[in-house]
């Protein structure tokens, strides 16, 4: 599995959300949201994007959103790795002596401990 930063595109965003039955936003809304993300991570297997996650916020507050892993790739630690990368990014961005607050938006299900 390969993980890449800040190259999430609308096509993969739309397809991954659809793969788990999530309702998509308009292309314009989604593209603006992707463009305004602080940080994005995608997981790639055999040149196919199979997972994604976004971090949005202002530097003091961060929100983890759009954590999606294709159903055939779930339960392999991909989502956890993406969340870890998003949290690490926020930690590295926080100055010495500063602090940050990270929230997670999640759908119903047994995804997170």
Backbone as a ProteinNet text record, in pm:
[ID]
protein_1_A
[PRIMARY]
XXXXXXXXXXXXXXXXXXXXXXXXXXXXXXXXXXXXXXXXXXXXXXXXXXXXXXXXXXXXXXXXXXXXXXXXXXXXXXXXXXXXXXXXXXXXXXXXXXXXXXXXXXXXXXXXX
[TERTIARY]
85.1	0	89.8	55.5	129.3	36.9	90.4	12.6	71.2	-16.4	28.6	-48	20.5	-33.4	-73.4	-187	-231.7	-248.2	-294.5	-325.3	-465.8	-550.1	-687.4	-757.3	-822.3	-897.7	-1046	-1126.7	-1271.6	-1316.3	-1257.1	-1297.2	-1285.4	-1171.1	-1152.8	-1241.3	-1255.4	-1341.2	-1484.2	-1537.5	-1673.3	-1687.5	-1594.3	-1601	-1590.4	-1500	-1484.4	-1607.3	-1661	-1783.8	-1896.6	-1908.4	-2012.3	-1992.2	-1866.6	-1837.4	-1889.7	-1907.5	-1958.5	-2100.8	-2164.6	-2304.8	-2329.7	-2226.8	-2245.7	-2300.5	-2386.4	-2441.9	-2332.5	-2317.5	-2215.6	-2269.5	-2177.3	-2206.4	-2192.2	-2231.6	-2211.5	-2061.9	-2026.7	-1886.2	-1821.1	-1892.3	-1837.3	-1809.1	-1903.6	-1884.3	-1767.2	-1766.5	-1661.3	-1524.2	-1513.6	-1384.6	-1334.9	-1425.4	-1387.1	-1342.1	-1414.1	-1377.4	-1239.9	-1215.1	-1084	-975	-999.8	-900.9	-872.7	-972.5	-957.4	-913.4	-889	-841.7	-703.1	-675.8	-540.8	-445.6	-497.6	-411.8	-501.2	-460	-533.1	-436.3	-489.6	-411.4	-495.2	-429.6	-494.5	-409.5	-475.9	-408.8	-423.7	-312.9	-312.3	-262.7	-334.6	-294.3	-305.5	-197.8	-196.2	-249.7	-202.6	-239.6	-384.9	-455.6	-596.3	-607.6	-674.7	-698.9	-806.8	-771.9	-863.7	-905.3	-846.6	-882.3	-845.9	-911.4	-883.5	-920	-868.6	-905.4	-863.5	-937.4	-906.9	-899.5	-816	-809.2	-847.6	-946.4	-988.6	-970.6	-956.2	-943.7	-864.4	-823.1	-757.5	-621.7	-569.4	-439.4	-448.8	-554.7	-578.2	-678.7	-777	-878.8	-871.8	-871.6	-871.6	-985	-1039.8	-1146.9	-1111.2	-1114.3	-1087.9	-1220.4	-1222.1	-1345.1	-1313.6	-1419.3	-1411.2	-1310	-1308.2	-1226.4	-1306.9	-1259.5	-1329.7	-1227.2	-1258.5	-1180	-1277.2	-1242	-1327.5	-1360.1	-1482.6	-1522.9	-1428.3	-1376.3	-1286.5	-1152.7	-1121	-994.2	-1009.8	-1130.9	-1154.4	-1099.8	-1078.8	-1027.9	-882.6	-806.8	-665.2	-575.2	-633	-554.6	-531.9	-593.3	-573.6	-633.9	-755.7	-820.3	-744	-695.7	-617.6	-489	-422.6	-299.3	-328.5	-439.2	-476.2	-503.7	-579.6	-609.5	-479.9	-389.9	-262	-183.9	-183	-111.5	-173.7	-307.1	-375.4	-342.3	-343.3	-312.7	-166	-76.9	65.2	88.4	17.9	31	-5.6	-118.1	-163.7	-64.2	-11	88.2	212.4	260.9	381	356.9	235.6	200.2	181	161.8	140.1	274.9	289.9	418.7	449.1	577.1	619.2	550.6	491.1	417.7	272.4	236.1	97.7	20.6	-101.8	-184	-286.9	-345.3	-449.2	-558	-671.4	-784.1	-826.3	-838.9	-876.3	-1007.6	-1104	-1231.3	-1241.5	-1331.1	-1353.9	-1501.7	-1535.4	-1673.6	-1682.6	-1776.9	-1786.4	-1930.5	-1947.6	-2077.4	-2100.3	-2222.3	-2251.6	-2177.8	-2131.6	-2061.8	-1948.3	-1887	-1776.7	-1643.4	-1618.6	-1497.6	-1384.4	-1416.1	-1314.1	-1329.3	-1214.3	-1217.1	-1229.3
-117.1	0	123.6	217.8	343.7	456.6	549.4	662.5	790.3	873.7	999.4	1115.2	1228.8	1346.4	1453	1517	1637.6	1621.9	1504.8	1487.3	1429.4	1435.3	1387.5	1465.6	1393.6	1461.5	1426.4	1504.7	1488.9	1349.8	1298.7	1168.6	1059.7	1054.1	954.7	983.8	1111.3	1151.2	1100.7	1128.4	1088.6	935.6	867.3	720.9	653	700.5	637.7	659	778.9	802.6	713.4	703	618.4	471.2	427	285.9	241.5	337.4	303.5	354.2	397.8	437.4	576.3	662.2	799.4	886.1	978.7	1073.8	1174.4	1199.8	1294.2	1436	1529.5	1671.1	1707.2	1828.1	1870.9	1875.3	1864.6	1867.8	1997.8	2109.8	2239.5	2245.2	2196.9	2196.4	2107.5	1987.4	1891.8	1943	1999.3	2049.4	2163.9	2252.7	2362.3	2308.9	2208.6	2149.4	2083.1	2009.9	1946.5	2053.2	2157	2265.1	2337	2347.7	2420.5	2332.1	2205.5	2115.4	2157.1	2140	2162.8	2055.6	1933.5	1819.6	1704.3	1631.7	1513.2	1396.5	1276.5	1153.9	1057.7	991.7	882.6	757.6	642.5	512.8	453.5	404.9	353.6	209.8	124.5	-14.1	-42.3	-86	-116.4	-0.7	117.8	240.7	282.3	221.3	254.1	315	430	490.7	410.7	356.5	269.5	328.3	441.5	504.1	651.5	727.5	871.3	924.9	1043.9	1118.4	1263	1351.8	1494.8	1553.4	1656	1735.6	1877.1	1930.8	2068.3	2145.2	2277.2	2354.5	2480.9	2537	2667.4	2669	2554.6	2549.5	2528.4	2578.2	2551.2	2437.8	2438.5	2335.2	2261.4	2130.4	2048.4	1949	1916.9	1819.3	1715.4	1590.7	1480.4	1441	1442.6	1413.2	1322.1	1265.2	1186.1	1072.4	1002.7	881.9	770.3	727.9	624.5	524.3	396.1	288.6	199.5	169.4	81.7	-44.6	-94.6	-211.6	-332	-360.1	-475.6	-458.1	-336.9	-307.6	-276	-281.3	-250.7	-360.6	-325.8	-416.1	-457.1	-369.7	-396.7	-288.1	-196.9	-92.2	30.9	36.4	149.5	276.8	269.1	385.9	435.6	343.5	382	453.3	404.3	468.2	609.9	626.3	758.8	853.7	808.6	891.8	928.4	832.4	860.7	968.1	959.6	1059.3	1197.6	1203.5	1331.7	1392	1308.5	1357.2	1399.1	1323.6	1359	1494.2	1518	1645.4	1759.7	1745	1850.9	1869.9	1760.2	1770.4	1845.6	1813.2	1878.2	2025.7	2060.4	2198.2	2284.4	2221.5	2293.8	2342.5	2472.4	2524.7	2480.7	2481	2450.5	2549.2	2496.1	2579.2	2600	2559.4	2570.6	2442.7	2443.4	2322.7	2323	2208.5	2198	2104.1	2116.7	2030.2	1963.4	1831.3	1756.5	1684.7	1706.2	1636.5	1540.3	1445.7	1347.1	1341.7	1355.3	1336.9	1195.2	1117	976.9	936	841	779.1	673.6	627.5	519.9	394	317.9	192.7	169.3	55.8	16.8	46.7	174.9	212.5	251.8	315	373.2	326	310.9	273.6	399.6
0	0	0	-83.4	-91.3	-45.2	31.7	81.1	22.4	-32.6	-93.6	-31.6	-26.7	39.3	-62	-31.5	-102.1	-253.6	-296	-438.4	-459.5	-357.7	-370.7	-481.5	-572	-677.7	-667.4	-737.4	-728.6	-774	-880	-933.9	-826.9	-758.7	-653.5	-532.8	-497.5	-386.5	-409.7	-527.1	-561.1	-558.9	-624.1	-635.5	-499.4	-414.8	-283.8	-196.4	-194.9	-117.4	-167.7	-296.9	-356.4	-318.8	-307.8	-278.7	-142.7	-50.8	82.9	104.6	-3.3	5.1	60.1	63	110.4	-1.8	33.5	-62.6	-99	-227	-272.1	-277.7	-270.8	-285.8	-433.6	-469.8	-607.7	-636.3	-764.2	-802	-756.5	-771.3	-732.4	-581.7	-501.4	-355.8	-316.9	-373.2	-337.7	-378.6	-497.3	-543.8	-455.4	-416.7	-328.4	-192.2	-141.3	-12.3	-20.4	-127.1	-145	-151.7	-230.6	-246.2	-114.9	-27.9	98.4	214.9	188.2	293.5	339.6	468.5	518.7	467.3	457	426.7	381.8	280.6	237.2	222.3	240.9	224.4	141.4	46.5	-25.7	-11.3	-15.4	-14.3	-154.1	-208.7	-345.1	-345.3	-416.1	-437.6	-586.3	-647.2	-790.6	-874.3	-848.2	-920.8	-903.3	-808.8	-782.3	-643.2	-633.5	-502.9	-431.2	-313.8	-240.5	-105.7	-67.6	58.4	56.2	143.9	150.7	287.8	315.4	434.2	416.1	484.3	475.9	616.2	629.7	751	712.7	782.8	759.3	889.6	882	1003.4	985.2	1099.7	1098.2	1167.2	1202.3	1268.8	1418.8	1480.5	1622.3	1637.7	1549.8	1549.7	1417.4	1426.6	1306.7	1313.2	1198.9	1192.7	1086.9	1127.2	1035.9	972.4	839.4	764.9	645.8	591.2	467.9	475.7	588.5	596.7	530.2	415.4	338.6	287.7	304.4	246.3	169.9	45.1	-35.9	43.3	32.7	110.3	98.6	-19.3	-36.4	34.4	78.2	144.2	292.3	342.8	482.8	573.8	699.1	803.4	779.1	708.9	683.5	742.9	819.8	883.2	797	680	588.9	647.2	694.4	754	875.5	957.4	1075.9	1036	933.2	885.9	835.8	762	712.2	829.3	928.4	1045.8	1117.7	1134.2	1199.2	1123.8	991.5	911.6	926.6	930.8	947.9	1085.2	1188.6	1323.2	1334	1273	1274.8	1207.1	1097.6	1028.2	1121.4	1191.2	1282.1	1395.8	1449	1556.4	1509.2	1389.4	1336.8	1306.9	1273.6	1240.7	1366	1479.4	1604.8	1658.4	1679.9	1727.2	1870.2	1902.3	2039.4	2133.2	2237.8	2333.2	2294	2172.9	2127.3	2156.6	2119.6	2132.7	2021.9	1998.5	1896.8	1946.7	1885.6	1915.9	1785.6	1789.5	1669.6	1695.6	1607.3	1614.1	1495.2	1508.8	1403.9	1372.8	1245.8	1202	1148.4	1198.3	1157.7	1132.9	1044.8	1021.5	1129	1142.1	1235.4	1189.6	1286.9	1255.2	1353	1340.7	1429.1	1361.7	1333.9	1262.3	1354.5	1468.1	1552.3	1695.2	1760.1	1902.1	1986
[MASK]
+++++++++++++++++++++++++++++++++++++++++++++++++++++++++++++++++++++++++++++++++++++++++++++++++++++++++++++++++

